[in-house]
Amino acid sequence: MPHRLTRPLAVATAALTFLAAQPPAYDEPLRPQFHFTPARYFMNDPNGLVFYKGEYHLFYQHNPLGEQWGHMSWGHAVSPDLLHWRHLPVALHEADGVMIFSGSVVVDWHNTSGFCTATGADRSCLVAVYTGHGHGKQTQNLAYSNDRGRTWMKYAKNPVLDPGLKDFRDPKAFWHEPTRRWIMVTVLPDQHKVRLFASADLKAWTPLSDFGPAGATGGVWECPDLFQLPIEGEPGRTRWVLDVDINPGGIAGGSAGQYFIGTFDGTRFVADEPAERTRWADYGADFYASLSFSDIPATDGRRIWMGWTSNWLYTNDEPSVTWRGAQSIPRALTLRRGRDGLRLVQTPVAEIERLRTAPAPTVITGITVLPGSAEIQLDVKPGAWTEAGIRLSNDAGEDVIVGVTRVPLEVFVDRRRSRRTPFHGAYPGRHAGPLAWRDGRLTLRVLFDRSVIEVFAGDGETVITDRVFPTQPLDRLELLPVRGAQPEARLWTLASVWNRRD
Ligand code: FRU
């Protein structure tokens, strides 16, 4: 009965051939190396960002069954340093026709919820506050974990907030010490309103106030966040930031983040600027649904957020295979006063410097080899130039230009020629944001990671996040020629955060 022997052999040979043809894990062509991506399948918003017992937790909107949006559940990963992530099993699964939409996680330090089972000095546990989407409505729900986020129980009396609305989502909860209660920030997406609630125990919520419509209202409002930030150079002074995403109607088309600066007295957020004023968190096409971490210890003191580097216009068509979606680099936030009032400033977390493979950068003059993951710093001086910057390109004739223009004074990313055959009509584009001279210089800090480009201009005052999907790696870097003083350009290669044997 020879087939009994040959069949397993044939299967084994086929499996080996298949494996040999596969790129090593985490090394697929467009897979970023120092940005978080799901091991496989679809990811959108970051959810439940929290620091607890020495670990950063990243939950995320995830389809555990496919490469396009659907079956939304919370994927999960943990990291000691915001860069090296370890995948954990899906934390919250869709069930009974209810998908798990976006939300947040808090540390319930004093067991206000009654969910925490620990006894002794530390009685804390983790509580997730998320939107349940199903049966024609959206409601707010709880789940809790008593084992550092490894396993989760959905609250038996869910939902905790159910006004019977079709669209009512994305709860961000936080502890407000002055009023000693929990605050929940939600959106009424099609009314362009943020609605605040308060609770003593995370279970019973009372409405506090609404904010909006204001700023940009050309699409639905999603994924709000509310936090207090220090003002640079003004010790002891702070302001509150209300961040609300909008889709479509963003500055670069489709999805984008906007924010309002103002005051929050524990009940009501009041913006400093008139309602017509829009401030964009990011001028690129691919920074959405940003969320800040809860419970970063006061000894650290940072407010850090990350966002999803995609756009609802084309996310389901992105040409990455087996996995889809990446998170931005975590960014520390501050406020800075300028001629135009206060604005949000974003800086890649300092931990990223540990990924530099050599302490000293390479100084770029002409054309050089561009590694797949790199940081490039550009210092542009006044001169006779009209446009200055860098060009990232490949042998297929694809390129991306990152630079500044003089009139108007702007930073831009031009990805119009970054893929020979665009995978979606809305993908090609040039995205620009306003810039100002600082100490007689214009600075660009560019994080390049195969298919992610993040540009922090003016020391974090203007940010552009754009995905790029070249058909071959962008492996050549050159300085755009300028008349007069050449920009200074420095390059560091950044190491992969993935253990490719995983
Ligand atoms: C934002 C969003 C949220 C929603 C989630 C669903 O990208 O639309 O409003 O909770 O994605 O996946």
Boltz pocket constraint, residues with backbone or C-beta under 6 A from the ligand:
constraints:
  - pocket:
      binder: B
      contacts: [[A, 44], [A, 45], [A, 61], [A, 72], [A, 100], [A, 101], [A, 102], [A, 131], [A, 169], [A, 170], [A, 221], [A, 222], [A, 223], [A, 289]]
      max_distance: 6.0
